Amino acid sequence: MQGASTSLVIILLSGFTLHTVQSEEFVANDERAEFKFGTATETSDQAEARCNAGEPSQLKDILFVVLSQNVEFHRQRVKDQRSSWEKLLNEERLSGHLNVLYTHDDWAPQGSWTILPLLPVLKSHDKASSAKWFFFCEDTTQVLSFKRLLSMLDKHNSCENQFLGRALQDTELAIIHHFADINFVYPDFAAGWLLSRSLLIRFADDVSAVRQDPQFSIDVSHEVAKYIHDKLDNKKLTNMDALCAGLSDEKASKKGCVTNVSPDLEDCGKVSLDDIFFGVKTTESFHKKRLNIMFKTWAHQLKIPDQLVLFSNVTDESIPTIDCGVPNTPRGHCGKLYAIFKYAKRLKKKRSWLVVTDDDTLLSIPRLQRLLACYDSSKPLVVGEVYGYGASTGHGSGYPTGGGGFILSWPAVKTLQESKCQCPGIDSPDDMILGQCIRYSGVTLVHRGEFHQARPSEYSPDFLARQTAVSFHRHYNHDPEEVFKKYLAD
């Protein structure tokens, strides 16, 4: 491949942001900003006629798509990623340039993080016109060798429907995967995954032709794989050992990996505990058992009421909890969430961040302090694990999952309180209502996969091994203290 004339289209999947913020990172003459929409479309038969099976793969055959988030820290990550990729091209003496699409730019429709709304637009994009392969990844994805990537693709016929990735598999039936068969495999988005042109066109055409009913978006990697399998001739993911994640540089090199993902949190410094206020939603029936576990694991280092307040339906000075003025409801705690907002607004000492959790959330405070240091608390931000409802139709919204805990900057708290968006009822789903209010109030929602709405056993072990978790949720069917020691204690 040395000296070959090439060009590469890259779409980076670096996460998702559900509110568009004006970016100052890209200027008009930056090639990443030069997106044009084509008017011509192409059928699967036409794609097959011109895909020229058997020819060696070239960089120009690949379109990389990065799921990127329009917030300063993530914009900088894609810049750093882009620089490292260009440096790698020079080291491998590959000519041409990288053609990269970022989903935080204007070309990408709302809900692109769910993939489905992205596909019809991507199919007709000018930068996709010569692509035989579509390589999706995140802003944490490291490409270790473009030559090895091309060699890997040479083993697969781009004229056929191909779905390639690092296969993940569950060990038990999981609610986050809609209790699907545990033998079903799905791609690890951070390691990168690929669709051949013919499969992408077919996928896009099916999305366009069939009215997409509102659904929950929980784990998009699993949901994309299920869509491809169930609606596109039972097509299954082909596991690629060269797409790696969570390995040391030495192990990744020895294995001959094409990609890798660091398991460590970024080193952005550490936010002081004095700049964080914790609000925990609880109720009288859970005071003894759940709060006891909370103090044994993560909350013992916090001062009450300076750093932590437990918002209940009764006051119990022995713990202590406070009566927040909202009766307990069996489902949905929107009223209690907004009671936390009101309490936080009255604090004499203003903080940078408000952390909201359930009473059965398990949390690593030191890791949370490190993660928050990467974000600008002067901006209206909400950070957590993001789910969605109706987002895959391009019209719904995402929301921060309450069980895994979510964090609001103080400007976000102020903006949400001053907005007209309020709870329809005290028992409305607090996280989903918050998601709608975030969307319509000019607040930016930031996804971080280190937060978890479910128990560790409901995630693929390979997925957990390649990250540094910040939180988990729920105490049933496992020992929460042991879970904390294994996954969250430093």
N, C-alpha and C positions, 0 to 999 in steps of 0.2 A: 504493500500500500504506500510505500514511501514515495513522495513526490506526486501522488495522485491528485488530480484536480477534483476537489470535493466541496460540498456545502452540506451543512447539517441543520435540520430543523428540530428544535428541542422544546417540548412543552413541559414546564416544571410544575409539579403538584406540591406546593410547599405548605399546604394548609388552606384555610379559607377564611375570608372576611366577609361578613354579610352586610356591611354598610360601606359604601364607597367614600373614601377620603381622598382629597386632592393630593397627588403625590408630587413632591418637588425633587424627587430623585432622578427622574428621567427628563431630559431635555428634548426639544423637537427633533434634533438631528441624531438622537440616539437610535440605533437601528432596532432596538427593542420596542420603540414607540411607533415604528413605521408599519402599522397594520392596515391592510386594505382588504376589503371583502370582494371575493370573486362572484360573478353572476352565473358562471357555468357550473353545472353539477355533473356528477359522473355515476353511472350505474356500476354494479358489481361486475357485470360482463365486460364493460369497457375497461375497468381496472384490471381485470384478469388478462385482457388482450394485450395490455401494454406493460405488464409488470415484469416481463422478460425473465422468467424463471431460469435459474442456472447461472446467471451472471454474478460475479463476485459483488458482495455488498460494498457500497460506498457511503461516505458520510451524507451525501446529498439524498440518500434513500431514506434517511431517518428524520422524523419530526419529533423533537423533544417538547413535552408540555409540562410546565411546572405549576402545580397548584399553589399559588403564592398569595400572601396576605398583604393588604394595603395598609400596613402600619410600619413605622420607621424601622424597628428591629428586624422585621422580616424582609423589608426592602433591602436592607443592608446585607442580609444573609444571601439573597439571590445575586447581589453584586459580587460578593465574595465567592460564591459558587461559580458564577460566570468567569471570574478571573482565574480561578483554579482550573477550570475546564480549558480555557484558552492557553494557559501555561502548559497543560498536559498535551494539547495539540502540537505545540512547538517542540516539546520534549520528544514526542513520538514522530516528529517531522512529517506531520500530515498537513497538507496544504488546504486552502479553502478557509471557511469560517463557520461558526456555529450559528444556525438560525434558530432562535429560541422564542417561544411564546410563553408569556406569563399570565396566569388567569386573574391577576389583580388589575390588569390593564383593561382599557375600555372595550376591547373587542369581545371579551368574555361575558356571557349573559349572567344574570343573577342566578344563584344556586349552582354555579359551576363546580363547586366542591363536591356535589353529588354525582358528577360526571354526565348524567343524562342530558341536561339542558345544553351542555357543552358540545355534544357530538354533532348535531346538525350544523351548527355554526362552524365548527372545526372542519367538517367535511368540505365546505366550500371556501375555506380561507385560502388566500393566495399562497401563503407559505406552506400549505399542505399539498399543493398541486403536483409536486414531484416526489412526494414521500411514499415509499413502499411500506415503511414501518412507522408506527406512532409509539414513542417511548414516553410514558408518563412517570413522573417522579415528584418528590417533595423537595423543599429547599434545604433539607438536611442530607440529601442523597449525594454521595461522593462517587464520581466516576473515576475508576482507577486506571482504566486503559480503554481508549477508543478502538485500538487495534483488536483487543480481545473481544470487544463488543461486536465488531464487524465479523470476526471469525465465528463467534457464537451464532450470529444471524445467518451466516452462510450454510449452516446445517439445517435451516428451516426454509421451506418454500413460501415466499411472500405472496404467491398467487393463490395459496390456500388460506382457509380461515384459521388463523393462528392466534392463540392467547397464551402468552408466556409470562412467567413470573416466579418469584420465590414463594413456594407453597406453604401456607399456614393451615393448621388443622386443629380443631377443638378436641378436648379430652372428655367433655361432658356436654349434654344438652344445655344450651345457654339462651337466656331470654334476649340477650343483645343480638343473637343470630336467629331469632324467631323460632328457636328450638329445632333448627335444621339438623339433618343427619350429621353425626360427628365425623363421618368418613368424607364429607364434602370438603374440598380444598379451595382456598381463595388466596389472592396475592397479597404480599406484604408491600403496601404502597411505597414505603420509604426505601425499599431496595430497588424500586423501579419495576415496571411491568409494561408489556408491549402488546399491541394489536397490529396484525397485518392490515394492509389497506383494505383488502376485500372484506375482512370482518368488521372493520370500523365503519365502512360504508353501509354494510348490512345492518349493523347496530344502529347507526344514525337514522337510516331509513325506517326501521321498526319504531324507533322513538317518535319520529315525525308522523308516522301513519296511524299510530295507536294513541288514543286519548289517555294521557297519564293521570290516573286518579290520585288524589292526595294520599301519601303514605308517610310513615315515619322513616326518617333517615337516621340510622343508629351507627352501624359500622358499614361505611360505604364500600369498602373493599369486598366485604362479604356480599353485599347487595348487588354490586356490579357482576360479580361472578355468578350469582344466582340468576340474574336476568339473562346473561349470556347462555347459561346452561338450560334454563327453563324455556326460553323463547327463541333460541337460535340453534335448534337441532341438537340439543344436549351437549353442546360444546363445553369441554372441560379445560381447566387450566393445565398447561404443561409446565412442570417444575423445572426451573433453571438453577442448577447448583452454583453457577457462576455469579448469580445475583445474590449478594451476601448482605448481612446486617449484624451489627453488634460485635464484630471481630476486631482484635487488635490489628494494627498495621502489619505486623509481622505475620500473623496468621492469615490475613487476607491476601498478602503477597504470596505466601507459600501455597495457598489454595488456588491461586490464579483467578481471583475474583475480578469481575468486571465492575461491580459496584460494592459499596459498603456504607454503613451508617454508624456513627459513633454512638455508643450506649450512654455517654455522659451528658449531663446538663452543661449548657454553655457557662463560661466563666465571665459573668458580667458584674461580679461583686456580690454584695449581700445587703439587703434592705434591713434596717434596724427594726427590732420588734416594737420599739416605741413609735414607729411609723405605721403600724398595722393594728387594726381593731378587729376582733373576732366576734361574730354573732352566731350563736348556735340555736337552731329551732328544736324545741323539745316539748314534752307534755308530761303531766304528772305520772302517768302509768309507766313511763320509761325512766323516771328519775334514778331509781336505785341501780338497775342493771346496766343500762346504756351509759349513763353518765359516769358510773364507776369505772367502766372500761375506758371511757374517753380520758379520764384523769390518770389512769394507769399507763396509758400509751402516749398520747401527745399533748394533752392540755395541762399537765401538771406544771409546766414551766411558765405558764401565763398567770398574770396577776388579775384578780377579780376585784373591782369592776373596771380597772384601768385599761386592761388589754382584752378581757373576755367577759361577755355577758351571756347568760343562758336564758333565752326567751321562752317562757312556758305559759300555761294557762292558770298557774297558781304560783304564789310566792312561797318558797321554802328556804328559809334563812340558813338551814343546816348545810346546804350544798354550796353556795346559794343560787336560787333561781329567782327570776322576777315574773310577775304577772304582766304580760305585755298588753292586756286589755282585749285580747282576741280569744274566744273560746276554741278549744281543740276541735278539729274536724278530721274525720276518718280519711279523707282524701283532699289533696290540694291545700296549700298553706299560703295562699297569696296574701291574705290579710296579715298573717304573721310576718311575712317578708317585708311588707310595707311598714309594719310596726318597727322592724329593725331599722329601716331607712330613717324613720322619724326620730328614733332614739339616737342614731348616729349623727343626725343633723344637729341635735342639741348638745352634743359633746363639747365641753369647754375647750379641750385640747383637740385641735384638728389633726387628722392623720393623713397619710398618703393613700392608704388602701383599706378597704372594708372586705373582710373574708366572711362569707356566709356558708355554713355547713349544716347538715343534719346531725342528730345526736348519735347516729350510727355510722358517721363518716370516720375513716381512719386517715390520718394526715401526717406528713413529714413536714414539720415547721422549718427546719434548716434548709431543706430543698426548696420549699416555697419561697423562703427569703432570697435564695439564689435566683430562682426563676423570675421573680418580680423585679429584680434589679435590672433585667433586660428591657423593661418597659418604662415609658415616660408617664409618671403619675400625674403630670399636669394636663394630660389629654383625657378626654372622656372614653375610658376603655372598660370592657368587661372581659375577663380572662377565665377560661375553663374548658372543659370538654364540651364540644358543641354537637348536639343532635339537631334534627330538623323535622318539621311537619309541612308537607306540601312543597318543600324546597326543591325536590327533584322535578317538579312541574315548571320550575322557574318563577313561581308566583308566591310560594309560601315563605316561611322564615325559619331561621335557626334559633336555637336557644341554648343557654348554658345549663347543663344538667345539675340539678340541685344535690343529688346524692354524693357526687364526687367533689362537691364544693366549688364555688366560683368566687371571683374576686372583682371588686369594682374600685376603680380609682375614685377619689373624692369628687372630682368634677362630674363623673358619671352618676354618682349618687345625687348630686345637686341637680343635674339635668333631668334625671328621671323623676325626681320629686316635684320639680317645677313643671313638668309636662302635664298634658291633659290625660295621659294614658294612666289609667288606674285599674284596680281589680274589679271585674264584674261582680264578684262575690268573694267572701273570705275563704271559701273552699275551692276557688278556681285554682288550676294548676299553676303554681307560682313560677316555675321555671319557664313554662311555655308562654305565659302572659308577659313575663319579663322579656322574652325574646321578641315578642311583638312590639313592646314598648321601646326596646333597644333600636329596632329597625326604624321606627317612626320618630325617634327623638334625637337623631344625629349622633348616637353613641356607636362606637366601633366594637364589634364582637370578635374576639380572638380565640382561635382554637388551639389548645395544647393537649396532645395525646397522652401526657403524663398523668392527667387526671382520669379517674375511672369511676363510672357510674355503678359498676358491678363488682363482684368478688373476683379475686385472682383466678380461681378455678374456672371461671367462665371465659377466660381469654386463652388463646394459644400460648403454650409455654415458650415457643420460639419468639413470639411477639413480645412477651414480657422480658425475655432475656436480653433483648437488644435496646432496652430503654432504662432510664432511672425514674421509677414511679414516684409520684408526689402524693397520690391519694387512692383509696379504694372505698367501697361502700357496702354496707350490710354486714350483719353479724351471724346470720343463720348458716347452718351446715358447715361451720368451720370454727376454729378457735381464733377469735379476732386478735387476741394478744400474740399468738404465734404468727399470724399473718403480718402483724405490725413488725415483729422481730425479723421475719424473713425478708419482707419486701420494702419496708420503710425506715427501719432503724439504721443510722449511719454508724 
